[in-house]
Every structure is written in structure tokens, then in C-alpha cells.
Amino acid sequence: MSERIWLEVALNGPWGKRGQPLCPTSVSEIVAEGVACVQEGASIVHMHAFDVEADRQLDCADTYTRIIEGIRERVDAIVYPTIAIGEDRFAVVEQLTKRKLLEWMALDSGSVNIEPLDGPIRSSHSVYANPPRAIQRGFSIAAEYGIHPAIAAYEPGFVRSTCSWTKRLSSCPAPIFRVMFSNEYTFGLPPADYAFRAWRQIIDDLAPGAPLMVAGLGIDTFELLPQTLDIDAHIRVGLEDMPRGCRMSNVSQVRRMAEAIRARGKTLASVDEVRAGLAR
């Protein structure tokens, strides 16, 4: 069982300040919060770039370059962006890999409905579509440039798809499986004890040795730490994953989770330890 826990922070999401008023959206805000979160114990930083005036996601390699370089000039961390909205979801990622800025890349190997457990269906709820051609392109980039795919596993088929593609592309670096829980949406398994055990068994059977991380949408992962540690998994915090309108900053979430991990006798992994764990 691992005594060193990887802690990732997801600084914002595609909904911007309209959904999370505290989330950083300007380059300077994202860089400052990313740095502060690493200083509090996070070794991995995930983010979306924004058109600040429009308060919407901005798929721009130059903007991501400023963010990634801005964070890594001040702290050592794994920093990786989301994938683009639109027809070519990996165009920006490919540009960043050519600039040698990425160690990890977001790669979601399946499609899923994002709909609420209760209440009305709004226009912001959608089918999160990742068609096979897009998935193939993502894994091809990962294999060509030696980038670790970070998989958001909304349901077990995402793991099966990933294993299928990494078998086809043997040069693809080891994936990281980030299993997704929610208290607001219908996808996947509920955050119950049996679900954690099921995910652990799925990974052990299909991708033995692959890193497993707990995250979600519309959920406070702090509440999931005991089950996470019980299945020897890592964990993510941040305003992207929290219920909308969260009043706790990213830095406070990282600090709270870091203290809880240490209180349970575990150690936060350094970025070099995360890299070493993936190099095995």
C-alpha cells in the first residue's frame, strides 16, 4: 500500500465565474493560484484557460503556454490543461506537446450524459461526446510525444477503451485513471463503499499497476478521503469538481486535504515521486 499520496488540484472548469465565482480565470489569477496550491502540497495542477471578458473557455495554445510557464517558473509541478471544445479536440494539446510543455494530457476515452439527479434539464447539461476518431487521435498524440494520458473514467467502459488503445499503441506511456463520482449527476457509480471497491477491482483486473485517483463533478472529495485511502488511491480537489457556488478557495481546499492526508499517517508525494511512480 502506498504511503505517498498524489494530490491534484483542478483550479476551474468550463463554466467560469458564473458557475464558480471564486475560480481563477485570468492568466495571472490561474498562475498565482496554481503556485499557491503547489506550495500547500499539490504536485499536479489542472486548468482551463479563459476569455475573461466573455467568461468562457478559451482554446488557445499561447494562453496555455503563458499559464504553464508562469507556474513552472516558480514551482516544479505537473501542469496540464483541458482538451478543446469543438471538432479537433486535441489541436491545442498537440501544439503544447510540440513546445515540450506537457507531461500529462487530458484524454477522456468515452462518452457520457451529464444530467442532474433531480431538477430540470438545463442547456448546460449535455452529452459529453468523445467519438472513436477523437479518442484515437488523442492516444496517437500521447504515443508519439511520450505524454501520459490522464483519463477521466466516468464509467468502466472508459477503462476498457483505454486498455484497448494502449495495447494497440504500445509506445503510449502509462495512463492515470481518475474515477469520477458525483452527488449531483447521474453518471457512473454513487460514492458508496461498494463503488470504491468495484473501481479498485476493475483497475486491478484490466490495468494492473495503473495509478488510480478519485475525483468527480458536483462533489466535495474531502468527504471521500477515507474510502480513497482504503483502496490505495490518490485524490483530486478544486473548484472544477466542487458543487457550483462553492465558497472555499482552491488553496483552502488543498490545505484542508493535505492536513487530512497527513493526519491519517500518509505523506504527500512530491512531483518527482509522482514522476518516478509513472516511470516504473
Secondary structure, DSSP 8 states (H G I E B T S, - for coil): --SEE-EEEE---TTHHHH-TTS--SHHHHHHHHHHHHHHT--EEEE--EETTTTEE---HHHHHHHHHHHHTTS--EEEE---SSS-TTHHHHHHHHTT--SEEE---S-EEE-BSSS---TT-EEE---HHHHHHHHHHHHHHT-EEEEEESSHHHHHHHHHHHHHSTTS---EEEEEE-SSB-SS--SSHHHHHHHHHHHHHHSTT--EEEEESSS-GGGGHHHHHHTT-EEEESTTTS-TT--S-HHHHHHHHHHHHHHTT-EE--HHHHHHHH--
